[in-house]
Amino acid sequence: MQSRTTAGRRARTTVMVALLVATLWGGIALTKGAAQGGHNAPGGPVGHLSRAVEIIRG
């Protein structure tokens, strides 16, 4: 009976690690996609703010 308990615990641990890795991978992919922007977008950490000001000024 002990082996079944250990096997179940290992299975749950494996599933949790797989979910954690998938979540991190998806988050990194989304972050990279959002950070790239357009090809002519200004660079730097405040590049998106200058684009927002440009849109507001029209």
C-alpha positions in Angstrom: 0.0 0.0 0.0 2.9 2.3 0.7 4.1 2.0 -3.0 0.7 3.2 -4.3 0.9 6.3 -2.1 4.4 7.1 -3.2 3.4 6.5 -6.9 0.5 8.9 -6.5 2.6 11.5 -4.9 5.2 11.3 -7.7 2.5 11.5 -10.3 1.0 14.6 -8.7 4.5 16.2 -8.3 5.2 15.5 -12.0 2.0 17.1 -13.1 2.5 20.1 -11.0 6.1 20.6 -12.3 4.8 20.2 -15.9 2.1 22.8 -15.3 4.6 25.2 -13.7 6.9 24.9 -16.7 4.1 25.4 -19.1 2.9 28.5 -17.3 6.4 30.0 -17.2 6.9 29.2 -20.9 3.6 30.8 -21.8 4.3 33.9 -19.7 7.7 34.4 -21.2 6.3 34.0 -24.8 3.6 36.6 -24.1 6.1 39.0 -22.6 8.4 38.7 -25.5 5.6 39.2 -28.0 4.3 42.3 -26.2 7.8 43.7 -25.9 8.7 43.5 -29.5 6.0 45.8 -30.8 6.2 47.2 -34.4 9.4 47.5 -36.4 9.3 51.3 -36.4 8.4 51.6 -32.7 10.8 53.6 -30.6 13.1 51.6 -28.4 13.8 51.9 -24.7 11.7 51.3 -21.6 9.4 54.3 -22.3 8.9 53.7 -26.0 5.3 52.7 -25.5 4.6 55.9 -23.7 5.8 58.0 -26.6 3.6 56.0 -28.9 0.6 56.7 -26.5 1.4 60.5 -26.5 1.6 60.4 -30.3 -1.8 58.7 -30.5 -3.4 61.3 -28.1 -2.0 64.2 -30.0 -3.5 62.8 -33.1 
